[in-house]
Amino acid sequence: MTGFLRRLRIETEDWLRYSPTVRNLIGRYQSWREPDAIPQDDQAIVRSIGRLCAVARLVNSPARIRQVEERILERVARLDWTKVDWSEFVPKFETKWIARAAILKPYVGPREPGVVYIGFEIEWMRFLRQVRLPEFAERYTLIIAPSSSPYNPINFIFPAAYGRPLYSLINHDEDAEILRRVSPNYRVVPMYTSHWVNPEIYPPRPRSERDIDIVMVAAWGKVKRHHLLFGALRRMPATLKVLLIGQDQDGRTQDTMRREAGWYGIADRFEMWSNASHAQVRDAFCRAKISLLLSLREGSAVVVPESLCADTPVGLWHNAYNGSRDFINEQTGRLMHERDFAGQLMEFLANADRCTPRAWAEANIGCFRSSDRLNEILKRDTLAEGREWTRDIFPLCWQPDPRLVRSDDWRSLHDERADIERRCGVLLGPEQIV
């Protein structure tokens, strides 16, 4: 098969994957195939919920989406989550260590609970499996941070199984309304999972010292759409310094990237790093003139605010379904179109020095501002319930997992972490700050 035919295959498959018409037709077909009758077996109920969540992500009619939601909620109401073999859906389900977690506030007393934050849906279910829930809920307020669309089985099952009020961040503005329909237990925090980057660990280089023209931090999966950059590079100067940073995904590796780039005739036009450390990624952002994210559907990509905090403007698609797209404006980057992508990239590079993304990020979405906003919400609600609030939460950041900003704050919670393990049966957060 020639390079032209291989490129055509990649681009046709990509078009089919994101065509609203095709997605809607597939969703309607899958909805029709899913029986109305609720399975009798709990394992089968979870599988059915998963298939219906896929339908909700595909169809584009609000009325049809609401119908699918109702079918999902009927199944959740019939589900006994304790009878499910969760190892089918959640890897390492039996672990009591919840790695992507942080204690934001210690337990103060019966009228002033502590605050615990847990990121990623699979971590919520590991937590639920191990925690002694009455003891935990009596002493702590729980905040969860989703990594994807609300149309994920765990987003429906977890609040019903938890059975108590809990706070949830969002990834898109419309998620707030959806989560309120999903469960009355959700208290929605109108901030994204990507609101928590710490600008202090991104020391930007002066513009004159930046030696990378374009950096793209994205896994090697098809959904990241590297082929669009490969196509643009065919029409751009060969002298550009381009760096791709990623990791294996869906069986695709660094070798896959190099092979596909060869089909576009630009296999020698970029450098690649696979499975780089977070410190290396931060350094690359600080060295780059611009960064790109070319996916069309994500939650709220953390790489966008990471780049902004490094004072590196970001290019996203104008129609990207990505909460972090809200962070892009004249000060922080470009919303791009696929037509003449190469020309837009050259214009973006030529004018990148006019952007001041770090100043905007510090004022609007950095971890300190976001922690203050979260603290205000929790304090307001706690006082409104007639309880006490005598101490604030510790500032939180993602680095790349949730953790406290200040190592002294983390060390001060050593005994609290041990007490939660003893009382509640779960071990929360990292063993040490790296």
ZARO-569707 format. One record per residue (C-alpha): residue number from 1; residue in three letters; x, y, z negated. Coordinates in nm, 4 decimals, decimal comma. Layout:
NODE   i  aa        u        v        w
NODE NUM ALA        X        Y        Z
...
END
This chain:
NODE   i  aa        u        v        w
NODE   1 MET   0,0000   0,0000   0,0000
NODE   2 THR   0,1407   0,3414   0,0947
NODE   3 GLY   0,1935   0,6268  -0,1492
NODE   4 PHE  -0,1001   0,8100   0,0070
NODE   5 LEU  -0,3386   0,5201  -0,0543
NODE   6 ARG  -0,2157   0,4762  -0,4110
NODE   7 ARG  -0,2692   0,8461  -0,4796
NODE   8 LEU  -0,6146   0,8241  -0,3268
NODE   9 ARG  -0,7005   0,5319  -0,5519
NODE  10 ILE  -0,5889   0,7188  -0,8670
NODE  11 GLU  -0,7793   1,0327  -0,7726
NODE  12 THR  -1,0954   0,8482  -0,6688
NODE  13 GLU  -1,1021   0,6499  -0,9915
NODE  14 ASP  -1,0525   0,9712  -1,1867
NODE  15 TRP  -1,3392   1,1413  -1,0019
NODE  16 LEU  -1,5708   0,8491  -1,0702
NODE  17 ARG  -1,4757   0,8481  -1,4387
NODE  18 TYR  -1,5775   1,2114  -1,4907
NODE  19 SER  -1,8542   1,2674  -1,2362
NODE  20 PRO  -2,1651   1,3742  -1,4351
NODE  21 THR  -2,3893   1,1942  -1,1864
NODE  22 VAL  -2,1960   0,8689  -1,2048
NODE  23 ARG  -2,1708   0,8850  -1,5842
NODE  24 ASN  -2,5443   0,9469  -1,6159
NODE  25 LEU  -2,6314   0,6563  -1,3853
NODE  26 ILE  -2,4038   0,4188  -1,5765
NODE  27 GLY  -2,5486   0,5383  -1,9060
NODE  28 ARG  -2,9065   0,4851  -1,7908
NODE  29 TYR  -2,8221   0,1388  -1,6627
NODE  30 GLN  -2,6530   0,0431  -1,9900
NODE  31 SER  -2,9487   0,1803  -2,1861
NODE  32 TRP  -3,1875  -0,0324  -1,9769
NODE  33 ARG  -2,9762  -0,3420  -2,0397
NODE  34 GLU  -2,9754  -0,2950  -2,4186
NODE  35 PRO  -3,2772  -0,4784  -2,5652
NODE  36 ASP  -3,5228  -0,2745  -2,7704
NODE  37 ALA  -3,5458  -0,5571  -3,0223
NODE  38 ILE  -3,3026  -0,5097  -3,3097
NODE  39 PRO  -3,0681  -0,8071  -3,3563
NODE  40 GLN  -3,1194  -1,0143  -3,6701
NODE  41 ASP  -2,7470  -1,0625  -3,7321
NODE  42 ASP  -2,5581  -0,7708  -3,8925
NODE  43 GLN  -2,2509  -0,8284  -3,6760
NODE  44 ALA  -2,4683  -0,8069  -3,3660
NODE  45 ILE  -2,6339  -0,4900  -3,4968
NODE  46 VAL  -2,2969  -0,3123  -3,5151
NODE  47 ARG  -2,2153  -0,4252  -3,1613
NODE  48 SER  -2,5514  -0,2912  -3,0436
NODE  49 ILE  -2,4891   0,0410  -3,2172
NODE  50 GLY  -2,1540   0,0621  -3,0396
NODE  51 ARG  -2,3131   0,0036  -2,6995
NODE  52 LEU  -2,5819   0,2647  -2,7644
NODE  53 CYS  -2,3203   0,5172  -2,8765
NODE  54 ALA  -2,1490   0,4628  -2,5398
NODE  55 VAL  -2,4818   0,5359  -2,3699
NODE  56 ALA  -2,5216   0,8600  -2,5678
NODE  57 ARG  -2,1783   0,9728  -2,4512
NODE  58 LEU  -2,2671   0,9059  -2,0868
NODE  59 VAL  -2,6208   1,0320  -2,0279
NODE  60 ASN  -2,6784   1,4037  -1,9780
NODE  61 SER  -3,0463   1,4503  -2,0606
NODE  62 PRO  -3,1041   1,5931  -2,4137
NODE  63 ALA  -3,4362   1,4103  -2,4331
NODE  64 ARG  -3,2767   1,0787  -2,3397
NODE  65 ILE  -2,9930   1,1350  -2,5872
NODE  66 ARG  -3,2463   1,1890  -2,8655
NODE  67 GLN  -3,4180   0,8637  -2,7697
NODE  68 VAL  -3,0846   0,6827  -2,7910
NODE  69 GLU  -3,0174   0,8419  -3,1315
NODE  70 GLU  -3,3487   0,7090  -3,2586
NODE  71 ARG  -3,2610   0,3578  -3,1416
NODE  72 ILE  -2,9239   0,3809  -3,3183
NODE  73 LEU  -3,0808   0,5042  -3,6429
NODE  74 GLU  -3,3327   0,2200  -3,6360
NODE  75 ARG  -3,0417  -0,0231  -3,6288
NODE  76 VAL  -2,8505   0,1596  -3,9026
NODE  77 ALA  -3,1597   0,1354  -4,1259
NODE  78 ARG  -3,1642  -0,2438  -4,0780
NODE  79 LEU  -2,7901  -0,2927  -4,1266
NODE  80 ASP  -2,6302  -0,4394  -4,4376
NODE  81 TRP  -2,2768  -0,3151  -4,3845
NODE  82 THR  -2,1390  -0,5441  -4,6574
NODE  83 LYS  -2,2255  -0,8503  -4,4469
NODE  84 VAL  -2,0272  -0,7336  -4,1434
NODE  85 ASP  -1,6861  -0,8761  -4,0578
NODE  86 TRP  -1,5285  -0,5349  -4,0089
NODE  87 SER  -1,1980  -0,6792  -3,8938
NODE  88 GLU  -1,3657  -0,7026  -3,5508
NODE  89 PHE  -1,3983  -0,3230  -3,5408
NODE  90 VAL  -1,1356  -0,1847  -3,7823
NODE  91 PRO  -0,7711  -0,3024  -3,7746
NODE  92 LYS  -0,6103  -0,3809  -4,1120
NODE  93 PHE  -0,9518  -0,3496  -4,2712
NODE  94 GLU  -0,8461  -0,5113  -4,6001
NODE  95 THR  -0,5771  -0,2572  -4,6914
NODE  96 LYS  -0,6369  -0,0400  -4,9974
NODE  97 TRP  -0,3891   0,2216  -4,8738
NODE  98 ILE  -0,5696   0,5043  -4,6979
NODE  99 ALA  -0,2786   0,6687  -4,5189
NODE 100 ARG  -0,4596   0,9628  -4,3557
NODE 101 ALA  -0,5885   1,1042  -4,6813
NODE 102 ALA  -0,5042   1,3871  -4,9190
NODE 103 ILE  -0,6155   1,4830  -5,2675
NODE 104 LEU  -0,6989   1,8528  -5,2363
NODE 105 LYS  -0,8038   1,9086  -5,5961
NODE 106 PRO  -0,7723   1,6942  -5,9088
NODE 107 TYR  -1,0679   1,5941  -6,1214
NODE 108 VAL  -1,1136   1,8709  -6,3809
NODE 109 GLY  -1,4101   1,7430  -6,5789
NODE 110 PRO  -1,7698   1,6163  -6,5635
NODE 111 ARG  -1,8899   1,9542  -6,4359
NODE 112 GLU  -1,6003   2,0116  -6,1958
NODE 113 PRO  -1,5174   1,7245  -5,9595
NODE 114 GLY  -1,1987   1,6871  -5,7623
NODE 115 VAL  -1,1825   1,6948  -5,3825
NODE 116 VAL  -1,0527   1,4216  -5,1479
NODE 117 TYR  -1,0024   1,4517  -4,7705
NODE 118 ILE  -0,9895   1,1526  -4,5327
NODE 119 GLY  -0,9208   1,1719  -4,1595
NODE 120 PHE  -1,0117   0,9254  -3,8808
NODE 121 GLU  -1,3128   0,6963  -3,8723
NODE 122 ILE  -1,1286   0,3673  -3,9233
NODE 123 GLU  -0,9793   0,5086  -4,2441
NODE 124 TRP  -1,3277   0,5906  -4,3752
NODE 125 MET  -1,4321   0,2273  -4,3419
NODE 126 ARG  -1,1137   0,0985  -4,5044
NODE 127 PHE  -1,1848   0,3376  -4,7899
NODE 128 LEU  -1,5456   0,2206  -4,8159
NODE 129 ARG  -1,4360  -0,1438  -4,8238
NODE 130 GLN  -1,1987  -0,0959  -5,1167
NODE 131 VAL  -1,3351   0,1905  -5,3262
NODE 132 ARG  -1,5368   0,1421  -5,6422
NODE 133 LEU  -1,7927   0,3874  -5,5186
NODE 134 PRO  -1,9826   0,4859  -5,8368
NODE 135 GLU  -1,6594   0,5759  -6,0166
NODE 136 PHE  -1,5250   0,7694  -5,7188
NODE 137 ALA  -1,8457   0,9600  -5,6407
NODE 138 GLU  -1,8845   1,0614  -6,0041
NODE 139 ARG  -1,5423   1,2261  -6,0050
NODE 140 TYR  -1,4751   1,3485  -5,6489
NODE 141 THR  -1,6278   1,5358  -5,3571
NODE 142 LEU  -1,5449   1,3677  -5,0260
NODE 143 ILE  -1,4536   1,5459  -4,7018
NODE 144 ILE  -1,4129   1,3477  -4,3795
NODE 145 ALA  -1,2538   1,4554  -4,0522
NODE 146 PRO  -1,3744   1,2780  -3,7357
NODE 147 SER  -1,1363   1,2143  -3,4494
NODE 148 SER  -1,3959   1,1885  -3,1743
NODE 149 SER  -1,7556   1,2449  -3,0700
NODE 150 PRO  -2,0321   1,1936  -3,3285
NODE 151 TYR  -2,1513   0,9147  -3,0988
NODE 152 ASN  -1,9208   0,6671  -3,2655
NODE 153 PRO  -2,0697   0,3759  -3,4637
NODE 154 ILE  -1,8822   0,4669  -3,7806
NODE 155 ASN  -2,0184   0,8245  -3,7745
NODE 156 PHE  -2,3670   0,6723  -3,8034
NODE 157 ILE  -2,2902   0,3862  -4,0399
NODE 158 PHE  -2,0562   0,5532  -4,2891
NODE 159 PRO  -2,2889   0,8205  -4,4356
NODE 160 ALA  -2,5678   0,5643  -4,4783
NODE 161 ALA  -2,3317   0,3200  -4,6500
NODE 162 TYR  -2,1728   0,5927  -4,8647
NODE 163 GLY  -2,5212   0,6918  -4,9788
NODE 164 ARG  -2,4262   1,0293  -5,1264
NODE 165 PRO  -2,3708   1,3819  -4,9940
NODE 166 LEU  -2,0354   1,4300  -4,8224
NODE 167 TYR  -1,8741   1,6981  -4,6085
NODE 168 SER  -1,7742   1,6483  -4,2449
NODE 169 LEU  -1,5628   1,8596  -4,0135
NODE 170 ILE  -1,6548   1,8709  -3,6433
NODE 171 ASN  -1,4786   1,8613  -3,3057
NODE 172 HIS  -1,7269   2,0589  -3,0927
NODE 173 ASP  -1,9799   2,3237  -3,1921
NODE 174 GLU  -2,2744   2,1037  -3,0943
NODE 175 ASP  -2,1501   1,8304  -3,3304
NODE 176 ALA  -2,2965   2,0213  -3,6252
NODE 177 GLU  -2,6545   1,9755  -3,5069
NODE 178 ILE  -2,5927   1,6148  -3,4068
NODE 179 LEU  -2,4447   1,5212  -3,7456
NODE 180 ARG  -2,7434   1,6716  -3,9262
NODE 181 ARG  -2,9673   1,4438  -3,7195
NODE 182 VAL  -2,7409   1,1453  -3,7830
NODE 183 SER  -2,7736   1,1596  -4,1628
NODE 184 PRO  -2,9128   1,3907  -4,4323
NODE 185 ASN  -2,6027   1,3030  -4,6338
NODE 186 TYR  -2,3805   1,5097  -4,4047
NODE 187 ARG  -2,2890   1,8624  -4,5099
NODE 188 VAL  -2,1281   2,0124  -4,2032
NODE 189 VAL  -1,8124   2,2246  -4,2296
NODE 190 PRO  -1,8005   2,4489  -3,9187
NODE 191 MET  -1,4303   2,3909  -3,8546
NODE 192 TYR  -1,2494   2,1549  -3,6221
NODE 193 THR  -1,0101   1,8753  -3,7053
NODE 194 SER  -0,7552   2,0910  -3,5170
NODE 195 HIS  -0,7847   2,3879  -3,7544
NODE 196 TRP  -0,5087   2,2712  -3,9875
NODE 197 VAL  -0,1682   2,3235  -3,8231
NODE 198 ASN   0,0993   2,4894  -4,0378
NODE 199 PRO   0,2699   2,7750  -3,8454
NODE 200 GLU   0,5604   2,7777  -4,0912
NODE 201 ILE   0,7071   2,4545  -3,9468
NODE 202 TYR   0,7138   2,5885  -3,5893
NODE 203 PRO   1,0001   2,8408  -3,5718
NODE 204 PRO   0,9594   2,9794  -3,2177
NODE 205 ARG   1,2588   3,0591  -3,0026
NODE 206 PRO   1,2940   3,3971  -2,8327
NODE 207 ARG   1,1529   3,3894  -2,4794
NODE 208 SER   1,4980   3,4387  -2,3311
NODE 209 GLU   1,6255   3,1210  -2,5005
NODE 210 ARG   1,3486   2,8831  -2,3910
NODE 211 ASP   1,4938   2,6125  -2,1693
NODE 212 ILE   1,1791   2,4092  -2,0894
NODE 213 ASP   0,9402   2,5534  -1,8331
NODE 214 ILE   0,6471   2,3141  -1,8888
NODE 215 VAL   0,5861   2,0658  -2,1691
NODE 216 MET   0,2949   1,8218  -2,1783
NODE 217 VAL   0,2361   1,6214  -2,4955
NODE 218 ALA  -0,0123   1,3429  -2,4205
NODE 219 ALA  -0,0258   0,9637  -2,4393
NODE 220 TRP   0,0372   0,7731  -2,1167
NODE 221 GLY  -0,3293   0,6669  -2,0784
NODE 222 LYS  -0,5330   0,7478  -1,7679
NODE 223 VAL  -0,7601   0,9831  -1,9610
NODE 224 LYS  -0,4695   1,2278  -2,0010
NODE 225 ARG  -0,4619   1,2758  -1,6206
NODE 226 HIS  -0,0894   1,3195  -1,5642
NODE 227 HIS  -0,1487   1,2628  -1,1931
NODE 228 LEU  -0,2845   1,6185  -1,1628
NODE 229 LEU   0,0495   1,7582  -1,2786
NODE 230 PHE   0,2309   1,5203  -1,0422
NODE 231 GLY   0,0241   1,6538  -0,7535
NODE 232 ALA   0,0952   2,0149  -0,8498
NODE 233 LEU   0,4702   1,9552  -0,8833
NODE 234 ARG   0,4796   1,8509  -0,5152
NODE 235 ARG   0,4075   2,2149  -0,4318
NODE 236 MET   0,6274   2,3786  -0,6953
NODE 237 PRO   1,0018   2,4519  -0,7080
NODE 238 ALA   1,2201   2,1501  -0,7789
NODE 239 THR   1,4277   2,3609  -1,0193
NODE 240 LEU   1,1558   2,3721  -1,2844
NODE 241 LYS   1,2401   2,1999  -1,6134
NODE 242 VAL   0,9411   1,9776  -1,7010
NODE 243 LEU   0,9167   1,7556  -2,0104
NODE 244 LEU   0,6518   1,4891  -2,0721
NODE 245 ILE   0,6160   1,3519  -2,4256
NODE 246 GLY   0,3872   1,0553  -2,4881
NODE 247 GLN   0,3349   0,7062  -2,6158
NODE 248 ASP   0,2037   0,3781  -2,4801
NODE 249 GLN  -0,1734   0,3616  -2,4358
NODE 250 ASP  -0,4023   0,1016  -2,2802
NODE 251 GLY  -0,1058  -0,0974  -2,1526
NODE 252 ARG   0,0445   0,2052  -1,9774
NODE 253 THR   0,4056   0,2955  -2,0565
NODE 254 GLN   0,6785   0,5356  -1,9586
NODE 255 ASP   0,7541   0,3041  -1,6660
NODE 256 THR   0,3936   0,3416  -1,5489
NODE 257 MET   0,4352   0,7188  -1,5453
NODE 258 ARG   0,7572   0,7044  -1,3476
NODE 259 ARG   0,6056   0,4631  -1,0936
NODE 260 GLU   0,2964   0,6793  -1,0390
NODE 261 ALA   0,5112   0,9917  -1,0111
NODE 262 GLY   0,7010   0,8108  -0,7358
NODE 263 TRP   0,3772   0,7770  -0,5390
NODE 264 TYR   0,3585   1,1573  -0,5475
NODE 265 GLY   0,7244   1,1895  -0,4471
NODE 266 ILE   0,8367   1,3641  -0,7683
NODE 267 ALA   0,9742   1,0771  -0,9832
NODE 268 ASP   1,2994   1,2666  -1,0451
NODE 269 ARG   1,1385   1,6012  -1,1257
NODE 270 PHE   1,0795   1,5670  -1,4990
NODE 271 GLU   1,2183   1,4276  -1,8233
NODE 272 MET   1,0200   1,1869  -2,0433
NODE 273 TRP   1,0293   1,1111  -2,4143
NODE 274 SER   0,8361   0,8131  -2,5481
NODE 275 ASN   0,7345   0,7761  -2,9156
NODE 276 ALA   0,9166   1,0935  -3,0175
NODE 277 SER   0,9169   1,1989  -3,3822
NODE 278 HIS   0,6946   1,4837  -3,4928
NODE 279 ALA   1,0055   1,6960  -3,5525
NODE 280 GLN   1,1129   1,6400  -3,1909
NODE 281 VAL   0,7666   1,7344  -3,0660
NODE 282 ARG   0,7698   2,0546  -3,2721
NODE 283 ASP   1,1105   2,1462  -3,1349
NODE 284 ALA   0,9945   2,0878  -2,7765
NODE 285 PHE   0,6945   2,3157  -2,8251
NODE 286 CYS   0,9234   2,5868  -2,9614
NODE 287 ARG   1,1544   2,5555  -2,6575
NODE 288 ALA   0,8824   2,5585  -2,3919
NODE 289 LYS   0,7503   2,8525  -2,1920
NODE 290 ILE   0,4033   2,6977  -2,1484
NODE 291 SER   0,2312   2,3734  -2,2408
NODE 292 LEU  -0,0470   2,1787  -2,0702
NODE 293 LEU  -0,3255   1,9413  -2,1682
NODE 294 LEU  -0,5102   1,8002  -1,8665
NODE 295 SER  -0,7681   1,5662  -2,0207
NODE 296 LEU  -1,1357   1,6455  -1,9674
NODE 297 ARG  -1,2908   1,4809  -2,2740
NODE 298 GLU  -1,1359   1,4839  -2,6217
NODE 299 GLY  -1,2305   1,5658  -2,9761
NODE 300 SER  -1,0389   1,8780  -3,0756
NODE 301 ALA  -0,6833   1,8188  -2,9635
NODE 302 VAL  -0,4265   1,9085  -3,2306
NODE 303 VAL  -0,1524   1,9576  -2,9688
NODE 304 VAL  -0,3248   2,2822  -2,8655
NODE 305 PRO  -0,2840   2,4664  -3,1989
NODE 306 GLU   0,0599   2,3076  -3,2418
NODE 307 SER   0,1685   2,4778  -2,9208
NODE 308 LEU   0,0059   2,8061  -3,0211
NODE 309 CYS   0,1855   2,8045  -3,3564
NODE 310 ALA   0,5136   2,7602  -3,1656
NODE 311 ASP   0,4181   3,0798  -2,9770
NODE 312 THR   0,3779   2,8753  -2,6596
NODE 313 PRO   0,0627   2,9504  -2,4557
NODE 314 VAL  -0,1487   2,6551  -2,3445
NODE 315 GLY  -0,3222   2,5676  -2,0174
NODE 316 LEU  -0,6470   2,3679  -2,0342
NODE 317 TRP  -0,9169   2,2986  -1,7794
NODE 318 HIS  -1,1975   2,5518  -1,7791
NODE 319 ASN  -1,4516   2,2690  -1,8129
NODE 320 ALA  -1,2669   2,0549  -2,0672
NODE 321 TYR  -1,4962   1,9063  -2,3306
NODE 322 ASN  -1,2459   1,9728  -2,6064
NODE 323 GLY  -1,3138   2,1726  -2,9212
NODE 324 SER  -0,9685   2,3312  -2,9022
NODE 325 ARG  -1,0655   2,4917  -2,5719
NODE 326 ASP  -1,2285   2,7575  -2,7930
NODE 327 PHE  -0,8782   2,8633  -2,8956
NODE 328 ILE  -0,7814   2,9690  -2,5424
NODE 329 ASN  -0,8121   3,3368  -2,4494
NODE 330 GLU  -0,5989   3,6031  -2,2820
NODE 331 GLN  -0,3729   3,6087  -2,5855
NODE 332 THR  -0,3211   3,2338  -2,6118
NODE 333 GLY  -0,3176   3,0807  -2,2626
NODE 334 ARG  -0,5178   2,9973  -1,9494
NODE 335 LEU  -0,8342   2,8085  -1,8596
NODE 336 MET  -0,7483   2,6537  -1,5258
NODE 337 HIS  -0,9240   2,5116  -1,2189
NODE 338 GLU  -0,8101   2,2127  -1,0139
NODE 339 ARG  -0,8167   2,4075  -0,6873
NODE 340 ASP  -0,4675   2,5492  -0,6233
NODE 341 PHE  -0,3466   2,4174  -0,9556
NODE 342 ALA   0,0154   2,4636  -0,8495
NODE 343 GLY  -0,0413   2,8313  -0,7737
NODE 344 GLN  -0,2118   2,8852  -1,1081
NODE 345 LEU   0,0789   2,7187  -1,2890
NODE 346 MET   0,3323   2,9445  -1,1188
NODE 347 GLU   0,1262   3,2516  -1,2102
NODE 348 PHE   0,0915   3,1247  -1,5683
NODE 349 LEU   0,4680   3,0751  -1,5969
NODE 350 ALA   0,5375   3,4204  -1,4530
NODE 351 ASN   0,3105   3,5910  -1,7068
NODE 352 ALA   0,3538   3,3692  -2,0130
NODE 353 ASP   0,5649   3,6348  -2,1882
NODE 354 ARG   0,2578   3,8570  -2,2111
NODE 355 CYS   0,0828   3,6078  -2,4408
NODE 356 THR   0,1106   3,6220  -2,8202
NODE 357 PRO  -0,0454   3,2907  -2,9249
NODE 358 ARG   0,1228   3,2536  -3,2632
NODE 359 ALA  -0,0165   3,5814  -3,3975
NODE 360 TRP  -0,3669   3,4754  -3,2929
NODE 361 ALA  -0,3262   3,1276  -3,4421
NODE 362 GLU  -0,2024   3,2569  -3,7771
NODE 363 ALA  -0,4974   3,4960  -3,8020
NODE 364 ASN  -0,7668   3,2501  -3,6932
NODE 365 ILE  -0,6883   2,8784  -3,7119
NODE 366 GLY  -0,3709   2,8226  -3,9160
NODE 367 CYS  -0,3826   2,5914  -4,2161
NODE 368 PHE  -0,3753   2,8729  -4,4731
NODE 369 ARG  -0,6726   3,0558  -4,3233
NODE 370 SER  -0,8600   2,7280  -4,2774
NODE 371 SER  -0,7912   2,6139  -4,6344
NODE 372 ASP  -0,9270   2,9441  -4,7631
NODE 373 ARG  -1,2448   2,8998  -4,5576
NODE 374 LEU  -1,2930   2,5427  -4,6794
NODE 375 ASN  -1,2350   2,6527  -5,0379
NODE 376 GLU  -1,5019   2,9237  -5,0038
NODE 377 ILE  -1,7563   2,6678  -4,8771
NODE 378 LEU  -1,6848   2,4156  -5,1520
NODE 379 LYS  -1,6840   2,6802  -5,4264
NODE 380 ARG  -2,0128   2,8322  -5,3056
NODE 381 ASP  -2,1888   2,4959  -5,2933
NODE 382 THR  -2,0503   2,3789  -5,6273
NODE 383 LEU  -2,1619   2,6939  -5,8093
NODE 384 ALA  -2,5016   2,6830  -5,6378
NODE 385 GLU  -2,5518   2,3349  -5,7833
NODE 386 GLY  -2,4915   2,4671  -6,1348
NODE 387 ARG  -2,1464   2,3136  -6,1697
NODE 388 GLU  -1,8135   2,4839  -6,2354
NODE 389 TRP  -1,5231   2,5992  -6,0174
NODE 390 THR  -1,2176   2,7032  -6,2187
NODE 391 ARG  -0,9404   2,6043  -5,9777
NODE 392 ASP  -0,9087   2,6146  -5,5993
NODE 393 ILE  -0,8079   2,3416  -5,3581
NODE 394 PHE  -0,4466   2,3056  -5,2515
NODE 395 PRO  -0,3727   2,4204  -4,8932
NODE 396 LEU  -0,4030   2,1359  -4,6409
NODE 397 CYS  -0,2253   2,0815  -4,3100
NODE 398 TRP  -0,1871   1,8120  -4,0415
NODE 399 GLN   0,1775   1,7104  -3,9913
NODE 400 PRO   0,0799   1,5013  -3,7902
NODE 401 ASP  -0,1444   1,3378  -4,0521
NODE 402 PRO  -0,3275   1,5234  -4,3320
NODE 403 ARG  -0,1086   1,6296  -4,6206
NODE 404 LEU  -0,0651   1,9147  -4,8645
NODE 405 VAL   0,1338   2,2111  -4,7355
NODE 406 ARG   0,3510   2,2471  -5,0445
NODE 407 SER   0,5527   1,9517  -5,1689
NODE 408 ASP   0,5263   2,0804  -5,5279
NODE 409 ASP   0,1463   2,0560  -5,5057
NODE 410 TRP   0,1761   1,6991  -5,3803
NODE 411 ARG   0,4163   1,6038  -5,6610
NODE 412 SER   0,1827   1,7564  -5,9200
NODE 413 LEU  -0,0825   1,5038  -5,8135
NODE 414 HIS   0,1313   1,1954  -5,8708
NODE 415 ASP  -0,0603   1,0951  -6,1846
NODE 416 GLU  -0,3940   1,1803  -6,0179
NODE 417 ARG  -0,3170   0,9488  -5,7285
NODE 418 ALA  -0,2263   0,6688  -5,9679
NODE 419 ASP  -0,5420   0,7303  -6,1711
NODE 420 ILE  -0,7605   0,7068  -5,8580
NODE 421 GLU  -0,5960   0,3758  -5,7711
NODE 422 ARG  -0,6571   0,2438  -6,1244
NODE 423 ARG  -1,0159   0,3679  -6,1577
NODE 424 CYS  -1,1408   0,3452  -5,7994
NODE 425 GLY  -0,9240   0,0833  -5,6293
NODE 426 VAL  -0,7827   0,2899  -5,3418
NODE 427 LEU  -0,4408   0,4430  -5,2797
NODE 428 LEU  -0,4742   0,7819  -5,1104
NODE 429 GLY  -0,2190   0,9512  -4,8879
NODE 430 PRO   0,1544   0,9081  -4,8281
NODE 431 GLU   0,3950   0,7553  -5,0751
NODE 432 GLN   0,6318   1,0457  -5,0240
NODE 433 ILE   0,6555   1,3733  -4,8379
NODE 434 VAL   0,8886   1,3457  -4,5374
END
